[in-house]
Amino acid sequence: MTPVATPVAVRAITWDAALEETLSRAADPAQTRSVLARVRPAAPTGSESRHHVHSVHRRAVNLRIADELVALVSPDLDDAPATVRVPVDDWTALQVEPGDDVSIAPDGFRIETKNGPIAVLTGPAAPWTPSDVCLCALSPSQLLHAEEIIARSPAPAAQTAFGRAASALLAQLGEALEAALLQRDPAGIADAASRLLGLGEGLTPSGDDVLTGLAFVSAQRGMRLRSALPSLTAALDDDGAERTTLLSAVTIRHALRARAPQSLHALVRAVRDRDDARIEAAAVRVAAIGHTSGTDMLHGVRLALRTEAALRTASAPVPATPMSGIVQKEHV
C-alpha cells in the first residue's frame, strides 16, 4: 500500500463567509471528511483536475475551483470576496505552482505540491461578512465633498512606456463613460465600459480597476446609479470577460453585487457617516492595494460619487470631470 503523505497544515485566520457554500458545492465526493487525509487516487497522466492552482504570487495563491476563483492571501492583505487569509507570508517559498491539483472537503482546501500536500483549514477561521450600506441620505454636496477628500489620496509615480501610451485613452474612455452615466444612456454605458475592459497592464488592468470602483459604489443601496448595473454587467457578459484576465472579471462581478475588499467597504461606510478623517484614512488604505490597482479603484469611486451627485441635483447635471492623474500599473 502506497503511504499517504502527511500534509503541512495551516489554519486560516478569516475567510469570506460566502465560501462555505462554495466548499460544500465543490467538495470532492471521493475525499475523506478532512483535507488532512486523502483517499482519492491521483488523476491519470494527461487528465485535468477539476480544481487546480490558477496563479501564484508571493502574498497570494489563486485557486480555480470549478468555474470560480478563490484567493488564499497573506494576513497583511484585506478580507475580500472569495478570499481566505492565511498565516503564510511567502507562498513562493512553499513551492506552490500553477497547475497543482487542489482537492476540497468541508473543512478546507488541499494543494498537492511537488514537495508534498498543503492543507488550509477553514474551520477555525472567523467569517468575514461585509456590512450593508445605504448612501441614500447623502446630499449632492456631501457626495462631492467626499469625492474631494478621496482625490487627495497619494498616487504612485512610476509609469511604463505602455502605461503612458494608454493613459490618454483611459482618460478619454472614462470621460465617455461618465457622460453616458449622466445621460442615463444604457448603450453608451455598455460601450464605454466594454472598451475599458482589459485596458492597461497587470493582473487587473487599470480600466478594470476603474470599473470595479464604479460598480461597487453604484451597487450600494440608495444609489440612483444602480440603474446602470445591467449595462455594466452586459459589458462584461458580451464577450468582455474574454478581453481581460480571469481575476479582473471575477473582481468586477463581485463589485456588481456590492462586494469588494474590506478597505472599500470601510470607505463607503465612512462616506455614509460623513466622517472626513475616516474617509481620508480608508482612501489611503485602498490606494495601497497593488501597485496602482487601489488608486485606479478610487478613480472609479470618485466617478460614481460625482455622477451620483449630478443625478441627485434637480438642476442641470454638473459637467463631467476629466479623469486626470490615472497612473498605469507596472507589471506584477
C-alpha positions in Angstrom: 0.0 0.0 0.0 1.4 3.4 -1.0 1.8 5.6 2.1 -0.1 8.8 2.2 2.0 11.9 2.8 1.2 13.9 5.9 0.2 17.3 4.8 1.6 20.6 6.1 -1.4 22.2 7.7 -2.1 25.9 8.2 -5.2 27.3 9.9 -7.0 30.2 8.2 -7.4 33.5 10.1 -10.5 34.8 8.4 -12.5 33.9 5.3 -15.4 35.1 3.3 -18.4 33.5 4.8 -19.9 33.0 1.4 -17.2 30.4 0.7 -18.9 27.9 2.9 -21.4 27.3 0.1 -18.6 27.1 -2.4 -16.8 24.4 -0.4 -19.9 22.5 0.2 -20.8 22.6 -3.5 -17.3 21.8 -4.8 -16.3 19.2 -2.2 -14.9 16.0 -3.8 -17.2 13.1 -3.0 -14.1 10.8 -3.1 -12.3 12.9 -0.5 -12.5 12.0 3.2 -14.2 14.3 5.6 -11.0 16.2 6.2 -8.3 17.7 3.9 -5.8 16.3 6.3 -6.3 12.8 4.9 -6.9 11.9 1.3 -8.0 8.6 -0.2 -8.8 9.7 -3.8 -6.2 8.2 -6.2 -4.1 10.5 -8.2 -5.5 11.7 -11.5 -4.2 9.7 -14.5 -1.4 11.3 -16.5 -2.8 13.7 -19.1 -6.1 14.3 -17.3 -7.1 17.6 -15.9 -8.0 18.1 -12.3 -11.4 19.6 -11.6 -9.7 22.1 -9.2 -6.2 23.4 -9.6 -3.8 26.3 -8.7 -4.5 29.1 -11.1 -1.7 31.5 -10.3 1.0 32.0 -7.5 2.3 35.3 -6.1 4.4 36.0 -3.0 1.4 37.1 -0.9 -1.4 35.2 -2.7 -2.3 31.9 -4.4 -5.4 31.9 -6.6 -7.3 28.6 -6.8 -9.5 27.7 -9.8 -12.4 26.0 -8.1 -14.6 24.7 -10.9 -15.7 28.0 -12.6 -14.8 30.2 -9.6 -11.6 31.8 -8.3 -10.7 31.6 -4.6 -7.7 33.5 -3.2 -5.5 32.4 -0.3 -3.7 35.5 0.9 -1.2 36.6 3.5 -2.5 38.2 6.7 -1.5 41.7 5.8 -3.9 41.8 2.9 -7.6 42.7 3.1 -10.5 40.4 3.7 -12.3 40.3 0.3 -14.8 38.3 -1.7 -13.9 34.6 -2.2 -10.7 35.2 -0.1 -9.1 33.3 2.8 -6.5 35.0 4.9 -3.8 32.5 5.9 -0.7 32.9 8.1 1.7 32.5 5.2 3.9 35.4 4.3 5.5 33.9 1.1 3.6 31.4 -0.9 6.5 31.0 -3.4 8.7 29.7 -0.6 6.3 26.7 -0.2 6.9 26.0 -3.9 3.2 26.0 -4.9 3.0 26.1 -8.7 0.3 26.8 -11.2 -1.5 23.6 -12.2 -1.0 21.9 -8.9 -4.0 19.8 -8.1 -6.5 21.1 -5.4 -9.0 19.0 -3.6 -11.8 20.2 -1.3 -13.5 18.9 1.8 -15.9 20.7 4.1 -13.0 21.8 6.4 -10.9 23.5 3.7 -8.5 23.1 0.7 -5.6 20.8 0.0 -2.9 21.6 -2.5 -0.8 18.8 -3.9 2.7 20.3 -4.4 5.8 18.6 -5.6 7.2 18.7 -2.1 4.0 17.3 -0.5 0.5 18.4 0.3 -0.5 21.7 2.0 -3.8 21.7 3.8 -5.6 25.0 4.5 -8.1 24.5 7.3 -11.0 27.0 7.2 -13.0 25.7 10.2 -11.2 27.8 12.9 -11.4 31.0 10.8 -13.5 33.9 11.7 -16.1 34.5 9.0 -16.0 37.8 7.1 -19.3 39.3 6.1 -19.3 42.8 4.6 -21.8 45.2 6.1 -24.7 46.5 4.2 -24.5 50.3 3.5 -27.2 52.7 2.3 -26.0 56.0 0.8 -29.5 57.3 0.3 -29.3 60.1 2.9 -26.4 62.0 1.4 -27.0 65.3 -0.4 -25.2 66.1 -3.7 -22.8 68.5 -1.9 -22.0 65.8 0.7 -21.2 63.3 -2.1 -19.0 65.9 -3.8 -17.2 66.7 -0.6 -16.4 63.0 -0.1 -15.1 62.9 -3.7 -12.8 65.8 -3.0 -11.3 64.2 0.1 -10.7 60.9 -1.8 -9.0 62.9 -4.5 -6.2 63.8 -2.1 -5.0 60.2 -1.8 -1.4 59.7 -2.8 -0.8 58.2 -6.3 2.1 56.1 -7.5 4.6 58.0 -9.5 6.0 55.4 -11.9 4.7 54.6 -15.4 5.9 52.2 -18.0 6.0 53.3 -21.7 2.9 51.2 -22.4 1.2 52.9 -19.4 2.0 56.4 -20.7 0.7 55.4 -24.2 -2.6 54.0 -22.7 -3.3 56.8 -20.2 -4.8 59.2 -22.7 -7.2 56.5 -24.0 -8.1 55.6 -20.4 -8.9 59.2 -19.6 -10.9 59.5 -22.8 -13.0 56.4 -22.2 -13.5 57.4 -18.6 -15.0 60.7 -19.7 -17.2 58.9 -22.2 -18.5 56.5 -19.5 -19.2 59.4 -17.2 -21.1 61.3 -19.9 -23.2 58.1 -20.7 -24.0 57.7 -17.0 -25.1 61.3 -16.7 -27.3 60.9 -19.8 -28.6 57.5 -18.5 -27.7 56.0 -21.9 -27.6 52.2 -21.5 -26.0 51.6 -24.8 -23.4 54.3 -24.2 -22.6 52.9 -20.7 -22.1 49.4 -22.0 -20.0 50.6 -24.9 -17.6 52.7 -22.8 -17.4 50.1 -20.1 -16.6 47.3 -22.6 -13.8 49.4 -24.2 -12.3 50.0 -20.7 -12.1 46.2 -20.1 -8.6 44.9 -20.3 -7.1 48.4 -20.8 -3.8 48.7 -19.1 -1.2 46.5 -17.5 -1.1 44.0 -14.7 -3.3 41.1 -13.3 -6.1 43.6 -13.0 -5.7 46.3 -15.8 -6.3 49.9 -14.9 -9.6 50.1 -16.9 -10.9 47.1 -15.0 -10.0 48.6 -11.6 -11.8 51.8 -12.5 -14.9 49.7 -13.4 -14.5 47.8 -10.1 -14.7 51.0 -8.0 -17.6 52.4 -10.1 -19.6 49.2 -9.9 -19.0 48.8 -6.2 -20.3 52.2 -5.3 -23.1 52.1 -7.8 -24.3 48.8 -6.3 -24.8 50.3 -2.8 -28.4 50.7 -1.6 -29.9 54.1 -2.3 -27.8 54.9 -5.3 -29.5 56.1 -8.5 -26.6 54.6 -10.3 -28.0 51.2 -9.6 -29.9 51.6 -12.8 -26.6 51.4 -14.7 -25.7 48.0 -13.2 -27.4 46.0 -16.0 -25.4 47.9 -18.7 -22.1 47.4 -16.8 -23.0 43.7 -16.4 -23.8 43.5 -20.1 -20.3 44.9 -21.0 -18.7 42.0 -19.1 -21.1 39.4 -20.4 -21.0 40.3 -24.1 -17.5 38.8 -24.6 -16.0 41.4 -22.4 -14.5 38.8 -20.0 -12.5 37.4 -22.8 -10.7 40.7 -23.2 -9.3 40.8 -19.7 -7.9 38.5 -17.0 -10.0 36.0 -15.1 -9.1 37.7 -11.9 -10.4 41.0 -13.2 -13.6 39.5 -14.5 -14.3 37.8 -11.1 -13.4 41.0 -9.2 -15.8 43.1 -11.3 -18.6 40.6 -10.9 -18.2 40.7 -7.1 -18.3 44.5 -7.2 -21.5 44.5 -9.2 -23.0 42.7 -6.2 -21.6 45.4 -3.8 -18.8 43.1 -2.7 -15.1 44.3 -2.7 -12.0 44.3 -0.5 -12.7 45.3 3.1 -11.0 48.7 2.7 -13.5 49.7 0.1 -16.4 48.7 2.4 -14.7 50.9 5.1 -14.6 53.7 2.7 -18.3 53.7 1.8 -19.2 53.4 5.4 -17.1 56.5 6.2 -18.8 58.3 3.3 -22.2 57.4 4.6 -21.2 58.6 8.1 -19.8 61.9 6.7 -16.6 61.3 8.7 -13.8 63.2 6.9 -11.0 61.6 8.9 -12.2 58.1 8.2 -12.8 58.8 4.6 -9.2 60.0 4.2 -7.8 57.1 6.1 -9.8 54.5 4.2 -8.9 56.0 0.9 -5.2 55.8 1.8 -5.7 52.1 2.6 -7.5 51.5 -0.7 -4.7 53.3 -2.6 -2.2 50.9 -1.1 -3.8 47.9 -2.9 -1.4 46.5 -5.5 0.9 48.9 -7.5 -1.9 51.1 -8.9 -5.0 48.9 -8.5 -6.2 50.8 -5.5 -5.6 54.2 -7.0 -7.5 53.2 -10.1 -10.4 51.8 -8.0 -10.5 55.2 -6.3 -10.9 56.9 -9.6 -13.9 54.6 -10.2 -15.3 55.5 -6.7 -14.8 59.2 -7.5 -16.5 58.9 -10.8 -19.5 57.2 -9.1 -19.7 59.9 -6.4 -19.6 62.8 -8.9 -22.2 61.2 -11.2 -24.5 60.3 -8.3 -24.3 63.9 -7.1 -25.3 65.2 -10.5 -28.2 62.7 -10.7 -29.4 63.8 -7.3 -29.3 67.5 -8.4 -32.6 68.9 -9.6 -30.8 71.5 -11.8 -28.7 70.6 -14.9 -26.1 68.0 -14.3 -22.6 69.2 -13.5 -20.0 68.8 -16.3 -18.1 65.6 -16.4 -14.7 65.9 -14.8 -11.7 64.5 -16.7 -10.2 61.5 -15.0 -6.7 63.1 -14.9 -3.9 61.6 -12.9 -4.6 58.0 -13.6 -1.3 56.1 -13.4 -0.9 52.8 -15.3 0.4 49.9 -13.3 3.8 48.2 -13.6 3.9 44.6 -14.5 3.1 42.4 -11.4 
